[in-house]
Amino acid sequence: MDRSLPLLERPTYGMAEVDGLLGLPNGTARRWIDGYERNRKRYPPVVRLEPTGDDLVTWGEFVETRLLAEYRRAGAAMIRMRPAVERLREELDTPYPLAHAAPFLDVEGLELVRRIQAEVGLESSLRLVVVRNDQTVLADRSKAFVDSADYGGTATPRGRVVERLYAAPDLREVVLDPLRRSGKPVVRSVPTEVIAEQFRAGDPVEAIAELYELDPRLVEAALRYELLTGSDRAA
């Protein structure tokens, strides 16, 4: 990995790997990130500006796909979110608006998202922010994403960005960090896939914990993550 690149621009995963990490059905990440063709009709990507055919996914693209994954079961085609994402790119002057803190954590950013949603007619099931008690707040799905994100403390010209992701708000022991283990999900420094392989081979949790000098709850968290992503991917 070229560490001279800005964090969001760093190629981190392959398309199939993104599906696996996020528990998505095979091919979902490619459709969202690079677009697709069906019945001779071309559907543009939601994440990329234009299709590139590149199998490598940048950290910024992965972060945005992680957010979209929260909305997968909303019952609406993800392509319908594209107009709102395009407008946010223009307003925030960045190719990765959903990987920045501004639309989710800043009052002005929340109001910007609310205005754009209304202007493009974004359907309610895909909205990033909603109005409750006369206040603009995060929708439940976008809040789950934000609660899984670590925006760090390093500011870019466009504000803070997601520097690492937790597997889920209630599974913060498992971390995905593009600067650690090539972005593989880990507990402390041990990849979850390694722990899962040993468990499948018959090693008990206590033995794995002792081998890697981990608290048993970290081993259990790794196994939970592998089970969740694996079972969802097969569904």
Secondary structure, 3 states (H helix, E strand, C coil): CCCCCCHHHCEEEEHHHHHHHHCCCCCHHHHHHHCEEECCEEECCCCCCCCCCCCEEEHHHHHHHHHHHHCHHHCCCHHHHHHHHHHHHHHHCCCCHHHECHHHHCHHHHHHHHHHHHHHCCCHHHCCEEEECCEEEECHHHHHHHHCEECCCCEECCEEECCEEECCCCCCCEEECCCCHHHCCEECCEEHHHHHHHHHCCCCHHHHHHHHCCCHHHHHHHHHHHHHHHHHHHC
